[in-house]
């Protein structure tokens, strides 16, 4: 093995040790061992100058380091692949002249570049970008832009340092006699100093800062002896249920919808009560009967005489209806009264279902980051739910009348009500499933809605028994519980139905989980995409697509300047595997599939 190969291997072994599981730096070797090229992803704050002169903070930076044929006699080629505004970065180049020395390991260079990105260190006197240098001098009060400590010194383990071959100008390995070690009292560590580096140091007093006084408190440590080893937690178990997704996308919005649905149903009850329903169905005398009868019930406890008078009026109206509207046909009268009650219950259920479906649709759109999609999903959710809500209310009332006797048991009444409400739950679940129509998803969402609504309906009578002094409050509690259970049921069953999904492990939406659907799942910052990363300025309007081709999911970049990075490498098209990390703008999403 040549001296250069030994150095490459030393760097490789040190990098593997230093950056395994590092929280803020991911290093990807490229090529055969020992690699001559590395792709580094930094998750630290840097800045970028927008065309309009504003400064944007960026949280992800891609760097490529090439250990060319003359390394380590000459500094490696360092390129930055993402936008940055910095005195020592320009046109993808990185100036590391002030931090380079043959004694610096590759790990040191990687750390130093990370500190440069954060403006913990920079050189404004011999910059690559004069404009950025002038700006840095005028705005040094803003620095550093990041405070991430990329290394933790551990001087007790100095014996674990890796031997590094140093080269003279002729390319031969230098022995210990040509290398001296000096102790840096400021940083409490030994530094390797060659004769050449001493001469270089004496000629250039640049300490990689503007002045010590101006940058007091900003620490620059050029050598890392021990790295952090905190796992970033990006790997997601294949069948893991994301309860945060269920809460944010299902439970929360279902609760809001149920609460508002109950409130609106109470407000609109005077418009949809049995009296107005009878008028709408063309029975004016029957409508007057319901009005007088309900009025008698309301004042019975306060004024029995007036209640009796109103009841007498109600019976007169019922007799008129019997004689004039139903031609003295008792069966026809009874059927009409039953139908009026069913339609009234159907309208009441439709209002509640409308709001639950509406808000679950809104939640779906908001979760995926699109106002346009939220309107579309809300329309689908509301449209399907209102129809199914009416049908469920109508059928529930029919079952009550036809399946229960005069004195049904509590369990029988609870079961019948649960079955009636379950139909409404199916409708709401189907509405959510139809937002992204996949057979398995529609089925599971429908089942989730059915189970949640059945439990809510089943508990209704028991809740009324507990809150017996106020039937309105009891009904409201039961409806809200039903809504929450529908949201929970739909969310849980949707989680079981998912085939592929993306878990955000870095970025503005960290912790969120997006389903990847059959066909094409588009990602960008435009509201027309399936997944909208709208807060990330580095994400293109239509950044990339994930396409299901047969049984494989393929990520396809849409020609964006920033590109799509998979496992640290820029790609135009790549088949995804379980656990692949996709970097899009400042966000990193882990791909998962069953």
Secondary structure, 3 states (H helix, E strand, C coil): CCHHHHHHHHHHHHHHHHHCCCCCEEEEEECCCCCCEEEEEECCCEEEECCCCCEEEECCEEEEEECCCCCCCCCCEEEECCCCCCCCEECCEECCCCCCCCCCCHHHHHHHHHHHHCCCCCCCCCCCCHHHHHHHHHCHHHCCCCCCCCCCCCHHHHHHCCCCCCECCCCCECCHHHEEEEEECCCCEEEEEEHHHHHHHHHCCCCCCCCCCCCCCCCCCCCCCCCCCCCCCCCCCCCCCCHHHHHHHHHHHHHHHHHHHHHHHHHHHHHHCHHHHHHHCCCHHHHHHHHHHHHHHHHCCCCHHHHHHHHHHHHHHHHHHHHHHCCCCHHHHHHHHHHHHHHHHHHHHHHHHHHHHHHHHHHHHHHCCCHHHHHHHHHHHHHHHHHHHHHHHHHHHHHHHHHCCCCCCHHHHHHHHHHHHHHHHHHHHHHHHHHCCCHHHHHHHHHHHHHHHHHHHHHHHHHHHHCCCCHHHHHHHHHHHHHHHHHHHHHHHHHHHCCEEEEEEECCCCCCEEECCCCEEEEECCCCCCEECCCCCCCCCCCEEEEEECCEEEEEECCCCCCEEECCEEECEEECCCCCEEEECCEEEEEEEC
